[in-house]
Amino acid sequence: MKRRFGAGRIVFFILVAAVAVLVFSGIVMLLWNNILAQVTHVSTITFVQALGLLVLAKILFGGFRGGWGPRRYYWRQRMMQKWNDMTPAEREKLKSEWQRRCGGWGYKSWSDRTSAETGSVSQDSFGESPAQGSESAGKI
């Protein structure tokens, strides 16, 4: 017996999604009005504003692709497999290419970073040696 994805299921899914959006918007409105309005003295919001806040949060923090869940795991596994399949020469070539593209993340060059990690005195991008930066940070 084959089950078909009929119009009734589509309508049911749309109704469930609409009810879920309405319920979550109501929860956002109630939490905002009962907690934030009293604690931080912000003005209360309407249901439509709560719906807008929910959409804004989804855009900023979640996107519309359904989250990262299994895809992040799949991507990581695929990259680890590629890395393990590389020869040491290919790995070194990849590292140097990423270094060329991304830079040293605050270091002037890769050699400055490796010398800073080994303990020799070099200067970071602010003109201080790594030891001076940690001492001055502790004085603040």
FENSULWO-V364478 format. One record per run of one state. SS is the DSSP state (@ for helix, = for strand, . for the rest). FROM is the first residue (numbers start at 1). LEN is the number of residues. If there is no record, write none. Layout:
((SS,FROM,LEN) (SS,FROM,LEN))
This chain:
((.,1,6) (@,7,33) (.,40,7) (@,47,16) (.,63,6) (@,69,17) (.,86,2) (@,88,15) (.,103,7) (@,110,9) (.,119,4) (=,123,1) (.,124,5) (=,129,1) (@,130,10) (.,140,1))
